[in-house]
Amino acid sequence: MGFLVTTLIFVAIGVIASLCARICCNRGPSTNLLHMTLIITATVCCWMMWAIVYLAQLKPLIVPVLSEGE
């Protein structure tokens, strides 16, 4: 899967989770703000972890060097 497609999947998951929290856990403006903040933070953190791992495998910093005997 490409970088853009998976990024769109994370955005869709974040939107769906936000809507579910808005519908299921509607307890007041302060609690709703907390729920949205937690959902957005969790979605961004998971996306950043995935993006860092994906980009690190795409262009590794350390290149393996074979010795003469191998």
All heavy atoms as TSV, in Angstrom:
chain	resi	resn	atom	element	x	y	z
A	1	MET	N	N	0.829	-1.174	0.000
A	1	MET	CA	C	0.000	0.000	0.000
A	1	MET	C	C	0.880	1.245	0.000
A	1	MET	O	O	1.921	1.282	0.631
A	1	MET	CB	C	-0.863	-0.017	1.252
A	1	MET	CG	C	-2.308	-0.256	0.975
A	1	MET	SD	S	-3.318	-0.057	2.431
A	1	MET	CE	C	-3.749	-1.741	2.699
A	2	GLY	N	N	0.431	2.227	-0.659
A	2	GLY	CA	C	1.203	3.445	-0.740
A	2	GLY	C	C	1.019	4.337	0.475
A	2	GLY	O	O	0.152	4.127	1.322
A	3	PHE	N	N	1.869	5.336	0.529
A	3	PHE	CA	C	1.863	6.260	1.659
A	3	PHE	C	C	0.551	7.036	1.717
A	3	PHE	O	O	-0.050	7.174	2.779
A	3	PHE	CB	C	3.052	7.216	1.522
A	3	PHE	CG	C	3.303	8.044	2.743
A	3	PHE	CD1	C	4.011	7.533	3.801
A	3	PHE	CD2	C	2.824	9.342	2.822
A	3	PHE	CE1	C	4.237	8.285	4.941
A	3	PHE	CE2	C	3.052	10.111	3.950
A	3	PHE	CZ	C	3.764	9.575	5.008
A	4	LEU	N	N	0.091	7.520	0.591
A	4	LEU	CA	C	-1.132	8.321	0.554
A	4	LEU	C	C	-2.368	7.498	0.901
A	4	LEU	O	O	-3.242	7.965	1.644
A	4	LEU	CB	C	-1.293	8.961	-0.823
A	4	LEU	CG	C	-2.503	9.870	-0.997
A	4	LEU	CD1	C	-2.404	11.058	-0.048
A	4	LEU	CD2	C	-2.627	10.340	-2.418
A	5	VAL	N	N	-2.437	6.273	0.398
A	5	VAL	CA	C	-3.607	5.426	0.660
A	5	VAL	C	C	-3.720	5.117	2.150
A	5	VAL	O	O	-4.801	5.229	2.746
A	5	VAL	CB	C	-3.512	4.113	-0.157
A	5	VAL	CG1	C	-4.614	3.149	0.230
A	5	VAL	CG2	C	-3.561	4.414	-1.640
A	6	THR	N	N	-2.600	4.760	2.769
A	6	THR	CA	C	-2.642	4.439	4.187
A	6	THR	C	C	-2.904	5.680	5.034
A	6	THR	O	O	-3.576	5.607	6.066
A	6	THR	CB	C	-1.333	3.757	4.616
A	6	THR	OG1	O	-1.055	2.696	3.706
A	6	THR	CG2	C	-1.438	3.185	6.000
A	7	THR	N	N	-2.404	6.831	4.611
A	7	THR	CA	C	-2.709	8.070	5.311
A	7	THR	C	C	-4.205	8.353	5.263
A	7	THR	O	O	-4.805	8.762	6.263
A	7	THR	CB	C	-1.919	9.235	4.690
A	7	THR	OG1	O	-0.519	8.951	4.799
A	7	THR	CG2	C	-2.223	10.544	5.378
A	8	LEU	N	N	-4.823	8.118	4.132
A	8	LEU	CA	C	-6.272	8.306	4.012
A	8	LEU	C	C	-7.035	7.312	4.884
A	8	LEU	O	O	-8.095	7.648	5.436
A	8	LEU	CB	C	-6.707	8.190	2.558
A	8	LEU	CG	C	-6.225	9.320	1.639
A	8	LEU	CD1	C	-6.619	9.032	0.200
A	8	LEU	CD2	C	-6.768	10.653	2.091
A	9	ILE	N	N	-6.516	6.106	5.039
A	9	ILE	CA	C	-7.135	5.118	5.917
A	9	ILE	C	C	-7.089	5.604	7.363
A	9	ILE	O	O	-8.079	5.501	8.098
A	9	ILE	CB	C	-6.468	3.743	5.759
A	9	ILE	CG1	C	-6.804	3.154	4.388
A	9	ILE	CG2	C	-6.892	2.783	6.873
A	9	ILE	CD1	C	-6.036	1.905	4.034
A	10	PHE	N	N	-5.942	6.163	7.782
A	10	PHE	CA	C	-5.838	6.699	9.144
A	10	PHE	C	C	-6.796	7.871	9.338
A	10	PHE	O	O	-7.409	8.007	10.407
A	10	PHE	CB	C	-4.407	7.128	9.447
A	10	PHE	CG	C	-3.543	6.019	9.977
A	10	PHE	CD1	C	-2.633	5.386	9.159
A	10	PHE	CD2	C	-3.637	5.620	11.300
A	10	PHE	CE1	C	-1.836	4.370	9.637
A	10	PHE	CE2	C	-2.844	4.606	11.795
A	10	PHE	CZ	C	-1.936	3.974	10.961
A	11	VAL	N	N	-6.940	8.722	8.343
A	11	VAL	CA	C	-7.883	9.841	8.440
A	11	VAL	C	C	-9.309	9.319	8.573
A	11	VAL	O	O	-10.086	9.807	9.405
A	11	VAL	CB	C	-7.749	10.779	7.218
A	11	VAL	CG1	C	-8.890	11.771	7.163
A	11	VAL	CG2	C	-6.411	11.490	7.247
A	12	ALA	N	N	-9.653	8.311	7.791
A	12	ALA	CA	C	-11.001	7.737	7.857
A	12	ALA	C	C	-11.260	7.106	9.222
A	12	ALA	O	O	-12.348	7.276	9.798
A	12	ALA	CB	C	-11.188	6.700	6.758
A	13	ILE	N	N	-10.275	6.398	9.766
A	13	ILE	CA	C	-10.428	5.797	11.091
A	13	ILE	C	C	-10.614	6.883	12.152
A	13	ILE	O	O	-11.446	6.750	13.057
A	13	ILE	CB	C	-9.227	4.887	11.415
A	13	ILE	CG1	C	-9.278	3.634	10.540
A	13	ILE	CG2	C	-9.193	4.514	12.888
A	13	ILE	CD1	C	-8.040	2.776	10.617
A	14	GLY	N	N	-9.864	7.973	12.041
A	14	GLY	CA	C	-10.004	9.074	12.989
A	14	GLY	C	C	-11.377	9.724	12.916
A	14	GLY	O	O	-11.979	10.042	13.951
A	15	VAL	N	N	-11.889	9.908	11.715
A	15	VAL	CA	C	-13.219	10.506	11.545
A	15	VAL	C	C	-14.305	9.580	12.091
A	15	VAL	O	O	-15.226	10.021	12.797
A	15	VAL	CB	C	-13.472	10.850	10.059
A	15	VAL	CG1	C	-14.928	11.197	9.811
A	15	VAL	CG2	C	-12.559	11.971	9.617
A	16	ILE	N	N	-14.190	8.294	11.805
A	16	ILE	CA	C	-15.179	7.328	12.299
A	16	ILE	C	C	-15.148	7.265	13.824
A	16	ILE	O	O	-16.199	7.259	14.477
A	16	ILE	CB	C	-14.938	5.938	11.668
A	16	ILE	CG1	C	-15.287	5.978	10.178
A	16	ILE	CG2	C	-15.746	4.863	12.379
A	16	ILE	CD1	C	-14.860	4.750	9.410
A	17	ALA	N	N	-13.953	7.237	14.405
A	17	ALA	CA	C	-13.843	7.205	15.871
A	17	ALA	C	C	-14.408	8.486	16.490
A	17	ALA	O	O	-15.060	8.439	17.543
A	17	ALA	CB	C	-12.386	7.012	16.281
A	18	SER	N	N	-14.178	9.619	15.853
A	18	SER	CA	C	-14.722	10.884	16.363
A	18	SER	C	C	-16.245	10.894	16.319
A	18	SER	O	O	-16.903	11.345	17.264
A	18	SER	CB	C	-14.183	12.057	15.543
A	18	SER	OG	O	-12.799	12.160	15.690
A	19	LEU	N	N	-16.797	10.397	15.229
A	19	LEU	CA	C	-18.262	10.332	15.126
A	19	LEU	C	C	-18.856	9.369	16.152
A	19	LEU	O	O	-19.889	9.665	16.762
A	19	LEU	CB	C	-18.671	9.921	13.712
A	19	LEU	CG	C	-18.433	10.964	12.622
A	19	LEU	CD1	C	-18.745	10.383	11.254
A	19	LEU	CD2	C	-19.244	12.213	12.880
A	20	CYS	N	N	-18.201	8.224	16.342
A	20	CYS	CA	C	-18.700	7.260	17.338
A	20	CYS	C	C	-18.648	7.850	18.741
A	20	CYS	O	O	-19.575	7.679	19.532
A	20	CYS	CB	C	-17.880	5.969	17.281
A	20	CYS	SG	S	-18.230	4.969	15.837
A	21	ALA	N	N	-17.571	8.547	19.069
A	21	ALA	CA	C	-17.464	9.166	20.388
A	21	ALA	C	C	-18.499	10.272	20.546
A	21	ALA	O	O	-19.067	10.454	21.625
A	21	ALA	CB	C	-16.062	9.725	20.594
A	22	ARG	N	N	-18.746	11.001	19.485
A	22	ARG	CA	C	-19.727	12.089	19.538
A	22	ARG	C	C	-21.140	11.546	19.750
A	22	ARG	O	O	-21.933	12.116	20.498
A	22	ARG	CB	C	-19.653	12.874	18.227
A	22	ARG	CG	C	-20.504	14.079	18.175
A	22	ARG	CD	C	-19.833	15.189	18.883
A	22	ARG	NE	N	-20.584	16.403	18.619
A	22	ARG	CZ	C	-20.434	17.487	19.304
A	22	ARG	NH1	N	-19.550	17.536	20.251
A	22	ARG	NH2	N	-21.142	18.539	19.027
A	23	ILE	N	N	-21.444	10.416	19.102
A	23	ILE	CA	C	-22.787	9.836	19.205
A	23	ILE	C	C	-22.961	9.064	20.510
A	23	ILE	O	O	-23.956	9.219	21.210
A	23	ILE	CB	C	-23.066	8.919	17.989
A	23	ILE	CG1	C	-23.155	9.764	16.711
A	23	ILE	CG2	C	-24.335	8.107	18.187
A	23	ILE	CD1	C	-23.169	8.959	15.436
A	24	CYS	N	N	-21.981	8.226	20.860
A	24	CYS	CA	C	-22.128	7.315	22.005
A	24	CYS	C	C	-21.830	7.975	23.350
A	24	CYS	O	O	-22.403	7.587	24.364
A	24	CYS	CB	C	-21.216	6.104	21.829
A	24	CYS	SG	S	-21.630	5.112	20.389
A	25	CYS	N	N	-20.915	8.907	23.388
A	25	CYS	CA	C	-20.452	9.471	24.668
A	25	CYS	C	C	-20.726	10.963	24.747
A	25	CYS	O	O	-19.831	11.754	25.052
A	25	CYS	CB	C	-18.963	9.203	24.849
A	25	CYS	SG	S	-18.521	7.481	24.790
A	26	ASN	N	N	-21.946	11.375	24.492
A	26	ASN	CA	C	-22.312	12.786	24.520
A	26	ASN	C	C	-22.708	13.171	25.942
A	26	ASN	O	O	-23.851	13.013	26.352
A	26	ASN	CB	C	-23.452	13.049	23.543
A	26	ASN	CG	C	-23.630	14.518	23.274
A	26	ASN	OD1	O	-22.852	15.337	23.739
A	26	ASN	ND2	N	-24.662	14.844	22.521
A	27	ARG	N	N	-21.747	13.699	26.728
A	27	ARG	CA	C	-22.004	13.990	28.140
A	27	ARG	C	C	-21.811	15.453	28.503
A	27	ARG	O	O	-21.889	15.811	29.658
A	27	ARG	CB	C	-21.076	13.145	29.005
A	27	ARG	CG	C	-21.355	11.693	28.894
A	27	ARG	CD	C	-20.534	10.918	29.870
A	27	ARG	NE	N	-20.789	9.502	29.676
A	27	ARG	CZ	C	-19.913	8.559	29.868
A	27	ARG	NH1	N	-18.705	8.857	30.268
A	27	ARG	NH2	N	-20.225	7.308	29.670
A	28	GLY	N	N	-21.517	16.287	27.568
A	28	GLY	CA	C	-21.321	17.697	27.873
A	28	GLY	C	C	-20.157	18.248	27.063
A	28	GLY	O	O	-19.340	17.506	26.532
A	29	PRO	N	N	-20.073	19.574	26.962
A	29	PRO	CA	C	-19.053	20.165	26.103
A	29	PRO	C	C	-17.621	19.891	26.571
A	29	PRO	O	O	-16.738	19.652	25.753
A	29	PRO	CB	C	-19.356	21.659	26.144
A	29	PRO	CG	C	-20.321	21.870	27.246
A	29	PRO	CD	C	-20.943	20.562	27.561
A	30	SER	N	N	-17.397	19.881	27.875
A	30	SER	CA	C	-16.045	19.661	28.379
A	30	SER	C	C	-15.588	18.219	28.116
A	30	SER	O	O	-14.461	17.976	27.676
A	30	SER	CB	C	-15.983	19.960	29.879
A	30	SER	OG	O	-14.690	19.732	30.370
A	31	THR	N	N	-16.471	17.264	28.360
A	31	THR	CA	C	-16.139	15.860	28.132
A	31	THR	C	C	-16.000	15.569	26.648
A	31	THR	O	O	-15.120	14.805	26.243
A	31	THR	CB	C	-17.228	14.960	28.750
A	31	THR	OG1	O	-17.396	15.318	30.119
A	31	THR	CG2	C	-16.852	13.508	28.675
A	32	ASN	N	N	-16.851	16.171	25.831
A	32	ASN	CA	C	-16.750	15.978	24.388
A	32	ASN	C	C	-15.415	16.501	23.861
A	32	ASN	O	O	-14.798	15.876	22.998
A	32	ASN	CB	C	-17.900	16.671	23.663
A	32	ASN	CG	C	-19.209	15.959	23.871
A	32	ASN	OD1	O	-19.246	14.806	24.288
A	32	ASN	ND2	N	-20.300	16.656	23.591
A	33	LEU	N	N	-14.981	17.639	24.365
A	33	LEU	CA	C	-13.695	18.190	23.948
A	33	LEU	C	C	-12.551	17.266	24.343
A	33	LEU	O	O	-11.621	17.039	23.564
A	33	LEU	CB	C	-13.494	19.577	24.551
A	33	LEU	CG	C	-12.187	20.284	24.191
A	33	LEU	CD1	C	-12.113	20.514	22.689
A	33	LEU	CD2	C	-12.073	21.592	24.953
A	34	LEU	N	N	-12.616	16.698	25.538
A	34	LEU	CA	C	-11.592	15.756	25.988
A	34	LEU	C	C	-11.557	14.523	25.100
A	34	LEU	O	O	-10.487	14.073	24.688
A	34	LEU	CB	C	-11.843	15.356	27.442
A	34	LEU	CG	C	-10.901	14.291	28.005
A	34	LEU	CD1	C	-9.473	14.825	28.073
A	34	LEU	CD2	C	-11.379	13.817	29.352
A	35	HIS	N	N	-12.729	13.984	24.789
A	35	HIS	CA	C	-12.793	12.802	23.936
A	35	HIS	C	C	-12.218	13.090	22.552
A	35	HIS	O	O	-11.454	12.282	22.014
A	35	HIS	CB	C	-14.231	12.308	23.808
A	35	HIS	CG	C	-14.761	11.688	25.058
A	35	HIS	ND1	N	-16.096	11.516	25.279
A	35	HIS	CD2	C	-14.157	11.194	26.169
A	35	HIS	CE1	C	-16.292	10.954	26.446
A	35	HIS	NE2	N	-15.115	10.751	27.010
A	36	MET	N	N	-12.582	14.208	21.967
A	36	MET	CA	C	-12.068	14.548	20.639
A	36	MET	C	C	-10.548	14.748	20.668
A	36	MET	O	O	-9.840	14.316	19.759
A	36	MET	CB	C	-12.751	15.812	20.100
A	36	MET	CG	C	-14.191	15.660	19.761
A	36	MET	SD	S	-14.439	14.375	18.528
A	36	MET	CE	C	-15.923	13.652	19.133
A	37	THR	N	N	-10.063	15.394	21.720
A	37	THR	CA	C	-8.622	15.612	21.839
A	37	THR	C	C	-7.885	14.287	21.949
A	37	THR	O	O	-6.853	14.086	21.299
A	37	THR	CB	C	-8.320	16.482	23.078
A	37	THR	OG1	O	-9.036	17.704	22.966
A	37	THR	CG2	C	-6.844	16.774	23.196
A	38	LEU	N	N	-8.398	13.360	22.744
A	38	LEU	CA	C	-7.763	12.062	22.893
A	38	LEU	C	C	-7.799	11.259	21.599
A	38	LEU	O	O	-6.812	10.606	21.234
A	38	LEU	CB	C	-8.433	11.273	24.024
A	38	LEU	CG	C	-8.204	11.802	25.433
A	38	LEU	CD1	C	-9.029	11.009	26.428
A	38	LEU	CD2	C	-6.733	11.758	25.791
A	39	ILE	N	N	-8.910	11.298	20.893
A	39	ILE	CA	C	-9.028	10.547	19.640
A	39	ILE	C	C	-8.095	11.119	18.582
A	39	ILE	O	O	-7.393	10.371	17.890
A	39	ILE	CB	C	-10.488	10.541	19.146
A	39	ILE	CG1	C	-11.331	9.671	20.064
A	39	ILE	CG2	C	-10.591	10.054	17.705
A	39	ILE	CD1	C	-12.812	9.783	19.823
A	40	ILE	N	N	-8.059	12.427	18.445
A	40	ILE	CA	C	-7.182	13.046	17.446
A	40	ILE	C	C	-5.720	12.801	17.784
A	40	ILE	O	O	-4.912	12.461	16.906
A	40	ILE	CB	C	-7.491	14.552	17.327
A	40	ILE	CG1	C	-8.865	14.744	16.699
A	40	ILE	CG2	C	-6.429	15.261	16.507
A	40	ILE	CD1	C	-9.380	16.159	16.761
A	41	THR	N	N	-5.358	12.907	19.060
A	41	THR	CA	C	-3.981	12.662	19.472
A	41	THR	C	C	-3.580	11.209	19.210
A	41	THR	O	O	-2.488	10.938	18.702
A	41	THR	CB	C	-3.796	12.996	20.959
A	41	THR	OG1	O	-4.158	14.356	21.167
A	41	THR	CG2	C	-2.369	12.778	21.405
A	42	ALA	N	N	-4.451	10.273	19.541
A	42	ALA	CA	C	-4.153	8.856	19.315
A	42	ALA	C	C	-4.012	8.554	17.828
A	42	ALA	O	O	-3.097	7.824	17.421
A	42	ALA	CB	C	-5.241	7.996	19.929
A	43	THR	N	N	-4.886	9.126	17.008
A	43	THR	CA	C	-4.818	8.886	15.565
A	43	THR	C	C	-3.531	9.455	14.975
A	43	THR	O	O	-2.856	8.789	14.185
A	43	THR	CB	C	-6.036	9.511	14.863
A	43	THR	OG1	O	-7.230	8.996	15.457
A	43	THR	CG2	C	-6.038	9.206	13.386
A	44	VAL	N	N	-3.169	10.662	15.367
A	44	VAL	CA	C	-1.944	11.287	14.850
A	44	VAL	C	C	-0.706	10.527	15.317
A	44	VAL	O	O	0.224	10.302	14.532
A	44	VAL	CB	C	-1.882	12.774	15.254
A	44	VAL	CG1	C	-0.521	13.370	14.957
A	44	VAL	CG2	C	-2.961	13.554	14.529
A	45	CYS	N	N	-0.694	10.089	16.572
A	45	CYS	CA	C	0.462	9.343	17.081
A	45	CYS	C	C	0.615	8.004	16.369
A	45	CYS	O	O	1.730	7.602	16.024
A	45	CYS	CB	C	0.347	9.129	18.581
A	45	CYS	SG	S	0.627	10.620	19.542
A	46	CYS	N	N	-0.482	7.301	16.159
A	46	CYS	CA	C	-0.409	6.021	15.432
A	46	CYS	C	C	0.043	6.240	13.991
A	46	CYS	O	O	0.852	5.469	13.458
A	46	CYS	CB	C	-1.762	5.316	15.460
A	46	CYS	SG	S	-2.196	4.640	17.063
A	47	TRP	N	N	-0.471	7.289	13.343
A	47	TRP	CA	C	-0.054	7.582	11.971
A	47	TRP	C	C	1.429	7.936	11.912
A	47	TRP	O	O	2.136	7.485	11.015
A	47	TRP	CB	C	-0.878	8.722	11.380
A	47	TRP	CG	C	-0.375	9.112	10.033
A	47	TRP	CD1	C	-0.653	8.488	8.847
A	47	TRP	CD2	C	0.530	10.179	9.725
A	47	TRP	NE1	N	0.017	9.114	7.833
A	47	TRP	CE2	C	0.754	10.153	8.331
A	47	TRP	CE3	C	1.169	11.151	10.494
A	47	TRP	CZ2	C	1.587	11.066	7.704
A	47	TRP	CZ3	C	1.993	12.056	9.865
A	47	TRP	CH2	C	2.204	12.000	8.479
A	48	MET	N	N	1.900	8.739	12.871
A	48	MET	CA	C	3.317	9.117	12.872
A	48	MET	C	C	4.212	7.900	13.087
A	48	MET	O	O	5.262	7.764	12.437
A	48	MET	CB	C	3.588	10.161	13.952
A	48	MET	CG	C	3.146	11.550	13.556
A	48	MET	SD	S	3.442	12.771	14.833
A	48	MET	CE	C	5.195	12.683	15.007
A	49	MET	N	N	3.819	6.996	13.966
A	49	MET	CA	C	4.599	5.775	14.182
A	49	MET	C	C	4.656	4.960	12.907
A	49	MET	O	O	5.721	4.475	12.512
A	49	MET	CB	C	3.983	4.969	15.334
A	49	MET	CG	C	4.745	3.739	15.682
A	49	MET	SD	S	6.369	4.177	16.302
A	49	MET	CE	C	7.144	2.590	16.260
A	50	TRP	N	N	3.530	4.795	12.244
A	50	TRP	CA	C	3.509	4.049	11.000
A	50	TRP	C	C	4.353	4.754	9.931
A	50	TRP	O	O	5.114	4.101	9.208
A	50	TRP	CB	C	2.068	3.893	10.486
A	50	TRP	CG	C	2.051	3.306	9.125
A	50	TRP	CD1	C	2.134	1.997	8.794
A	50	TRP	CD2	C	2.009	4.034	7.882
A	50	TRP	NE1	N	2.143	1.857	7.434
A	50	TRP	CE2	C	2.068	3.092	6.849
A	50	TRP	CE3	C	1.931	5.384	7.559
A	50	TRP	CZ2	C	2.038	3.461	5.514
A	50	TRP	CZ3	C	1.908	5.736	6.236
A	50	TRP	CH2	C	1.954	4.779	5.231
A	51	ALA	N	N	4.229	6.065	9.812
A	51	ALA	CA	C	4.955	6.814	8.786
A	51	ALA	C	C	6.459	6.741	9.008
A	51	ALA	O	O	7.230	6.573	8.050
A	51	ALA	CB	C	4.494	8.274	8.773
A	52	ILE	N	N	6.922	6.830	10.252
A	52	ILE	CA	C	8.354	6.764	10.534
A	52	ILE	C	C	8.901	5.395	10.175
A	52	ILE	O	O	9.967	5.278	9.548
A	52	ILE	CB	C	8.622	7.118	12.010
A	52	ILE	CG1	C	8.368	8.612	12.231
A	52	ILE	CG2	C	10.034	6.743	12.429
A	52	ILE	CD1	C	8.318	9.018	13.682
A	53	VAL	N	N	8.172	4.331	10.545
A	53	VAL	CA	C	8.622	2.977	10.216
A	53	VAL	C	C	8.606	2.765	8.703
A	53	VAL	O	O	9.538	2.195	8.130
A	53	VAL	CB	C	7.747	1.929	10.947
A	53	VAL	CG1	C	8.024	0.528	10.436
A	53	VAL	CG2	C	7.989	2.010	12.437
A	54	TYR	N	N	7.570	3.228	8.041
A	54	TYR	CA	C	7.459	3.069	6.586
A	54	TYR	C	C	8.598	3.797	5.871
A	54	TYR	O	O	9.249	3.237	4.983
A	54	TYR	CB	C	6.106	3.616	6.120
A	54	TYR	CG	C	5.871	3.487	4.633
A	54	TYR	CD1	C	5.400	2.300	4.096
A	54	TYR	CD2	C	6.102	4.566	3.772
A	54	TYR	CE1	C	5.172	2.177	2.739
A	54	TYR	CE2	C	5.874	4.447	2.408
A	54	TYR	CZ	C	5.412	3.250	1.899
A	54	TYR	OH	O	5.195	3.138	0.555
A	55	LEU	N	N	8.852	5.032	6.256
A	55	LEU	CA	C	9.904	5.806	5.595
A	55	LEU	C	C	11.293	5.287	5.938
A	55	LEU	O	O	12.213	5.360	5.100
A	55	LEU	CB	C	9.770	7.279	5.955
A	55	LEU	CG	C	8.516	7.959	5.405
A	55	LEU	CD1	C	8.417	9.376	5.942
A	55	LEU	CD2	C	8.509	7.944	3.890
A	56	ALA	N	N	11.477	4.751	7.143
A	56	ALA	CA	C	12.773	4.187	7.511
A	56	ALA	C	C	13.081	2.942	6.683
A	56	ALA	O	O	14.244	2.690	6.344
A	56	ALA	CB	C	12.801	3.850	8.995
A	57	GLN	N	N	12.073	2.168	6.345
A	57	GLN	CA	C	12.293	0.993	5.512
A	57	GLN	C	C	12.427	1.364	4.042
A	57	GLN	O	O	13.050	0.643	3.279
A	57	GLN	CB	C	11.150	-0.001	5.687
A	57	GLN	CG	C	11.115	-0.622	7.047
A	57	GLN	CD	C	9.946	-1.566	7.224
A	57	GLN	OE1	O	9.199	-1.841	6.281
A	57	GLN	NE2	N	9.776	-2.064	8.431
A	58	LEU	N	N	11.863	2.479	3.660
A	58	LEU	CA	C	11.937	2.927	2.280
A	58	LEU	C	C	13.352	3.349	1.904
A	58	LEU	O	O	13.860	3.007	0.843
A	58	LEU	CB	C	10.961	4.089	2.072
A	58	LEU	CG	C	10.706	4.543	0.656
A	58	LEU	CD1	C	10.024	3.437	-0.129
A	58	LEU	CD2	C	9.830	5.780	0.657
A	59	LYS	N	N	14.014	4.089	2.781
A	59	LYS	CA	C	15.379	4.546	2.552
A	59	LYS	C	C	16.163	4.404	3.849
A	59	LYS	O	O	16.219	5.332	4.655
A	59	LYS	CB	C	15.375	6.000	2.094
A	59	LYS	CG	C	16.740	6.577	1.880
A	59	LYS	CD	C	16.920	7.030	0.475
A	59	LYS	CE	C	18.261	7.724	0.362
A	59	LYS	NZ	N	19.082	7.125	-0.609
A	60	PRO	N	N	16.759	3.236	4.097
A	60	PRO	CA	C	17.484	3.033	5.350
A	60	PRO	C	C	18.727	3.905	5.434
A	60	PRO	O	O	19.358	4.218	4.426
A	60	PRO	CB	C	17.840	1.550	5.328
A	60	PRO	CG	C	17.719	1.129	3.915
A	60	PRO	CD	C	16.772	2.069	3.243
A	61	LEU	N	N	19.077	4.314	6.658
A	61	LEU	CA	C	20.256	5.137	6.865
A	61	LEU	C	C	21.546	4.313	6.808
A	61	LEU	O	O	22.574	4.783	6.353
A	61	LEU	CB	C	20.166	5.852	8.211
A	61	LEU	CG	C	19.042	6.873	8.342
A	61	LEU	CD1	C	19.008	7.417	9.757
A	61	LEU	CD2	C	19.244	8.005	7.359
A	62	ILE	N	N	21.489	3.092	7.315
A	62	ILE	CA	C	22.677	2.230	7.358
A	62	ILE	C	C	22.569	1.215	6.233
A	62	ILE	O	O	21.604	0.463	6.149
A	62	ILE	CB	C	22.782	1.524	8.714
A	62	ILE	CG1	C	22.853	2.552	9.831
A	62	ILE	CG2	C	23.965	0.591	8.739
A	62	ILE	CD1	C	22.754	1.964	11.210
A	63	VAL	N	N	23.578	1.187	5.374
A	63	VAL	CA	C	23.594	0.258	4.251
A	63	VAL	C	C	24.467	-0.924	4.643
A	63	VAL	O	O	25.614	-0.750	5.055
A	63	VAL	CB	C	24.145	0.948	2.980
A	63	VAL	CG1	C	24.177	-0.029	1.826
A	63	VAL	CG2	C	23.310	2.156	2.641
A	64	PRO	N	N	23.969	-2.152	4.529
A	64	PRO	CA	C	24.794	-3.301	4.865
A	64	PRO	C	C	25.967	-3.436	3.894
A	64	PRO	O	O	25.812	-3.250	2.689
A	64	PRO	CB	C	23.852	-4.485	4.752
A	64	PRO	CG	C	22.578	-3.987	4.198
A	64	PRO	CD	C	22.623	-2.504	4.153
A	65	VAL	N	N	27.142	-3.748	4.420
A	65	VAL	CA	C	28.347	-3.903	3.614
A	65	VAL	C	C	28.828	-5.334	3.757
A	65	VAL	O	O	29.046	-5.817	4.879
A	65	VAL	CB	C	29.451	-2.923	4.069
A	65	VAL	CG1	C	30.705	-3.126	3.247
A	65	VAL	CG2	C	28.965	-1.497	3.983
A	66	LEU	N	N	28.974	-6.031	2.624
A	66	LEU	CA	C	29.465	-7.401	2.646
A	66	LEU	C	C	30.976	-7.403	2.727
A	66	LEU	O	O	31.657	-6.608	2.062
A	66	LEU	CB	C	29.007	-8.148	1.384
A	66	LEU	CG	C	27.514	-8.368	1.216
A	66	LEU	CD1	C	27.206	-9.004	-0.121
A	66	LEU	CD2	C	26.962	-9.207	2.346
A	67	SER	N	N	31.519	-8.321	3.527
A	67	SER	CA	C	32.993	-8.445	3.596
A	67	SER	C	C	33.462	-9.283	2.408
A	67	SER	O	O	32.690	-9.915	1.697
A	67	SER	CB	C	33.402	-9.082	4.918
A	67	SER	OG	O	32.888	-10.392	4.988
A	68	GLU	N	N	34.760	-9.317	2.196
A	68	GLU	CA	C	35.341	-10.012	1.040
A	68	GLU	C	C	35.121	-11.520	1.120
A	68	GLU	O	O	35.028	-12.182	0.087
A	68	GLU	CB	C	36.842	-9.709	0.969
A	68	GLU	CG	C	37.153	-8.263	0.654
A	68	GLU	CD	C	36.708	-7.867	-0.742
A	68	GLU	OE1	O	36.766	-8.704	-1.670
A	68	GLU	OE2	O	36.266	-6.726	-0.895
A	69	GLY	N	N	35.031	-12.098	2.296
A	69	GLY	CA	C	34.879	-13.543	2.449
A	69	GLY	C	C	33.493	-14.062	2.132
A	69	GLY	O	O	33.282	-15.243	1.953
A	70	GLU	N	N	32.521	-13.219	2.055
A	70	GLU	CA	C	31.139	-13.669	1.847
A	70	GLU	C	C	30.757	-13.696	0.407
A	70	GLU	O	O	31.076	-13.045	-0.448
A	70	GLU	CB	C	30.185	-12.772	2.636
A	70	GLU	CG	C	30.398	-12.899	4.117
A	70	GLU	CD	C	29.455	-11.982	4.876
A	70	GLU	OE1	O	28.491	-11.480	4.307
A	70	GLU	OE2	O	29.700	-11.777	6.073
